[in-house]
Amino acid sequence: MTALFLKGFADIDVQLKRRADLVPQLVEAVRGYAAYEKALLASVTERLKKLLLLQESYPQLKADANIETFPDLVVAKLFGFQPMPFFHTDEREAVRVSF
């Protein structure tokens, strides 16, 4: 019984030594991965800066700015049209349809 008891402690000591040997390897693996992540983050940040700079260099293109200009020059002034407000109603209930 005593030999079995001592063998159990010896097995525990072996497992603890294995774990102690694995900790430095784990720390080095994490350091290597952290260096990779840092380089990747720096690369992505640089690319985003370039994208933002490219986006800022384009002019503002708005299609709605010319909608009133073209008809105004061709048709509206000729016939004396004036801008009208959009349709607005205070009635909010849905229309009931009977079948």
C-alpha positions as CSV (number, residue, x, y, z in Angstrom):
1,M,0.0,0.0,0.0
2,T,2.9,2.4,0.8
3,A,4.5,1.7,-2.5
4,L,1.3,2.5,-4.3
5,F,0.9,5.7,-2.3
6,L,4.5,6.8,-3.1
7,K,3.9,6.0,-6.8
8,G,0.8,8.2,-6.8
9,F,2.9,11.1,-5.4
10,A,5.6,10.4,-8.0
11,D,3.1,10.6,-10.8
12,I,1.8,13.9,-9.5
13,D,5.3,15.2,-9.4
14,V,5.9,14.2,-13.0
15,Q,2.7,15.9,-14.1
16,L,3.6,19.1,-12.2
17,K,7.1,19.1,-13.8
18,R,5.5,18.6,-17.3
19,R,3.2,21.6,-16.7
20,A,6.1,23.7,-15.4
21,D,8.0,22.8,-18.6
22,L,5.0,23.8,-20.7
23,V,4.4,27.2,-19.2
24,P,7.5,28.9,-20.8
25,Q,6.6,27.3,-24.2
26,L,3.0,28.7,-23.8
27,V,4.4,32.1,-22.9
28,E,6.6,32.2,-26.0
29,A,3.7,31.1,-28.2
30,V,1.5,33.9,-26.9
31,R,4.4,36.4,-27.4
32,G,4.8,35.2,-31.0
33,Y,1.0,35.5,-31.6
34,A,0.9,38.9,-30.0
35,A,3.7,40.1,-32.3
36,Y,1.7,38.8,-35.3
37,E,-1.5,40.5,-34.1
38,K,0.4,43.8,-33.5
39,A,1.8,43.7,-37.1
40,L,-1.6,42.8,-38.5
41,L,-3.3,45.6,-36.6
42,A,-0.6,48.1,-37.8
43,S,-1.1,46.9,-41.4
44,V,-4.9,47.2,-41.3
45,T,-4.6,50.7,-39.7
46,E,-2.3,51.9,-42.5
47,R,-4.7,50.6,-45.1
48,L,-7.7,52.3,-43.5
49,K,-5.8,55.5,-43.4
50,K,-5.2,55.2,-47.1
51,L,-8.8,54.4,-47.8
52,L,-9.9,57.4,-45.8
53,L,-7.5,59.6,-47.7
54,L,-8.8,58.3,-51.0
55,Q,-12.4,58.8,-49.9
56,E,-11.7,62.4,-48.9
57,S,-10.1,63.3,-52.2
58,Y,-13.3,62.6,-54.2
59,P,-15.7,65.5,-54.8
60,Q,-19.2,65.5,-53.4
61,L,-21.5,64.1,-56.1
62,K,-25.1,64.8,-55.4
63,A,-27.7,63.9,-58.0
64,D,-30.5,65.8,-56.3
65,A,-28.8,69.2,-56.8
66,N,-29.5,69.2,-60.5
67,I,-33.2,68.0,-60.4
68,E,-34.7,71.5,-60.1
69,T,-32.1,73.2,-62.3
70,F,-32.8,71.3,-65.6
71,P,-36.6,71.7,-65.7
72,D,-36.3,75.2,-64.4
73,L,-34.1,76.2,-67.3
74,V,-36.1,74.4,-70.0
75,V,-39.8,74.3,-69.0
76,A,-40.6,76.0,-65.7
77,K,-39.5,79.5,-66.6
78,L,-41.1,79.3,-70.0
79,F,-44.5,78.5,-68.5
80,G,-44.2,80.4,-65.3
81,F,-44.2,77.4,-62.9
82,Q,-43.5,78.0,-59.2
83,P,-42.2,75.5,-56.6
84,M,-45.0,73.8,-54.6
85,P,-44.8,72.3,-51.1
86,F,-45.0,68.6,-50.8
87,F,-48.3,67.0,-50.0
88,H,-49.0,66.9,-46.3
89,T,-52.0,65.5,-44.4
90,D,-52.9,65.4,-40.7
91,E,-55.0,62.3,-41.3
92,R,-53.1,59.3,-40.1
93,E,-55.7,56.5,-40.2
94,A,-55.5,53.9,-42.9
95,V,-58.1,53.9,-45.6
96,R,-60.7,51.1,-45.1
97,V,-61.6,49.2,-48.2
98,S,-64.7,47.1,-48.3
99,F,-65.1,44.1,-50.6
